[in-house]
Amino acid sequence: MEETVTSKLALVKDIVDSSLTAVAAMDDKGWTKKEKHRNRSSTFVKEIADAFRNKYPDKDGYRVLSRACESDKKEFKVNELLFDITVCSVHSTSSKKRDIDLIYLGDVEWIIESELEDGNYREPLTDFNKFVLGNSKNKLFVGSTRNDNPFLLETLSKPAQYCNGDIFTAIVPHPRTWKITTPKADIYSYEYTTCKWIKL
């Protein structure tokens, strides 16, 4: 059954919020504040990837490629492709070597990028630009901002109009605050007809 934008918004909200909660409850790694924040960010992306692995398991013909997971490196030679997380179906074709198949990508369900630097919109825009290159059914960008969500969303709406598929943005607090208050995400979907972001 085809998922609706509403159901995808709910899925994104559940995955992002549960990942934030999991990371906030973990012990910090690193000596400096910067190291701790960076480690929180990378663990957060890993939690999101793991949640998508539960939603799209290998047994159903999917792979979730991400930097922290090396299970697909033997076949793809890398942990991640162009994006922080790629959720896709995989297929095989025979090679010239006996008993060795070549693996290739089929449908791309989700591509996900994360950039949690607040106040500097060059980095988020650079990562979001990759979505224009991505042939996926769904795209999720996870970003961070202090108080100016509208400016970030307006900035991201410029390349969004050149994408395809359903696009979602999750805006989360900066990792520095995750131990202070319970972190929650604001979730938006992009509406092509108005070139606007619609909040869940």
N, C-alpha and C positions, 0 to 999 in steps of 0.2 A: 504494500500500500504506500502510495506516494505521501511523503511528509509535507505538511503545510508550513508556511513561514512561521506561523504561531507556534507550532510544535517544535520547530527548530530553535526559535527564540527561547522556549522553555528548556530545551536540551542544553543550549549554551549557558543559560543562567545557572542551571543545576551543576554543570561541569565546572564552570569558573568559580562559583561560590564554594563548592565543596573542595576544590583544589586550594583556594585561599585559606579556608578553615584548616585544612590538613597541614599546610605549611606553617601557619601561625602557631599551631600546637607543637611543632617540632623544636628540638633544641637547635640553637644557632651554631653554624660552623664559621670559623674565621676569627681573626684577631681584631681587625679594625671594623669600624662601622661600614665602610665601603665594601669590604670583603663579605660581611654578613648580609648586606643588602643584595650584593651580586649573587651570593649563594641562595638566598631566598628566591630570587628571580629564576635562577636555573632550576631549582627544585620545583617551583610553581609550574614551569613549562613541562617538566617531567610528569608531574601529577596530571596535567591536562592530557598529555599523550597517553598515559596509562588509562585514563577514563575513556578516551576514544578507542583504545584497544579492547576495553570491555564492551563497548557499543558495536565495534566492527572487528570481531575475532578472526584469527587466522583460519579457523575451521570453516568459516563462511567464504573464504577466498579473498580476504582482505589483508593488507599489511598497513601498519602505522609506523612510518619512518620518522625517527627523531634522533637528535644528537646523543642523548643519554642511553639509547638502546642499541646494542651491538648485534642483536639476533639476526638482522638481515644483511649484515656487512659481507658475509661470505658470498651472497648472490649479487648484491648491488655494488660491492667494493667501497661503499660509504655508509655511514649511519643515517644521514639526512640528505635529502636532495636539495633543491633550491630553497625550500622553505623550512622553517623551524619544525613544523609537523606536516606530514603528508599522509592523508588517509586515502587508500586506493585499492582497487582490485588488481590482482596479478594473474598473469597467464604464462604459459611456457610454450616454447617451440624447440624442436630438435636442433642440435648442432652437428657439426661434422665429426665430433668426437663421440664414440660409442658411450651410451649410458649417461651422457651429460646433456641436460636441457638448458636452454637460455630463458631467462625470466624477463618479461616485459610488463609494463603498466597497462592497465585497461582504464576503466572508469575511475576518475578522481572524485571522491565524495567530498573531501574537505582539504583545503590548504589553510595553514594557520601561521601567523606571524605575531611575535610579541616584542614590544619595545617599551620598557618601563622607565625611561628617562623623562622626568617631568620638566616642563618649562622650555624644552628645546624641541621644536617641531620638525627640525630637519631630519633627525633620525627616524621618527615615526613615519614621516612622508617617504623616506627612502625605502623603508621596509614595505609600506603599503603599495608603493609603485610596482612591486613584484607581482601583485595581484593582477595587473593588466596583462602580464605574461602567462598567467596560470589558467589552464583550461580545466576548471573544476566546477562541480555543481554548487558548492558552497565555499565561502571564504570567511575566515574569522580573524580579525585583528584585535589584539589585546594591548591596550595602551594605558598610560598613567598620566594624570594631570592634577593640578592642585584645585583651582577654582574656575578654570576657564574651559570647561567641556565644550561649550558652543564653538569656540575658536578652533579647537582641535578637530572637531567634527566637520566644521566648514572647510578646513584645510584638507581633510581626507576625502571630502565629497568631490574635490576637483578630479583626482584620478579615478574615483569610484565610477564616474559616468562612462569610463572607457572599459570597464570590466564586463564580465558576463557572470551568470549565476547569481544566487542569493548571497548578499554580503552582510556580515554582522560585525559590529564593533562592541567590545566589552571594555569599559573604562573602569579601572581599579585604582585604589589608593596606592601611593608609592610604597615600596617594601619597607621603608623606614617606620611606617605607622602600623604595621601588621601585628606587632606585639602590644600595641597600646589600646587599640579598639578593634572590635571584630570587623574584619574587612569584608565588604560586599561590593559587587560589581553593578554598574549601570549598563544595561544591554540595549543596543540599538540595531535596527535593520535599515538598510538603505532602500529608498523608494526611487526607482529609476524615472518614473513619470514626473516627479517633482524635484528630483535631485536633492532630496532632503533625507535626514536620518529620523526614524520614528522610534521613540523610546518604548520599551516593553512596559 
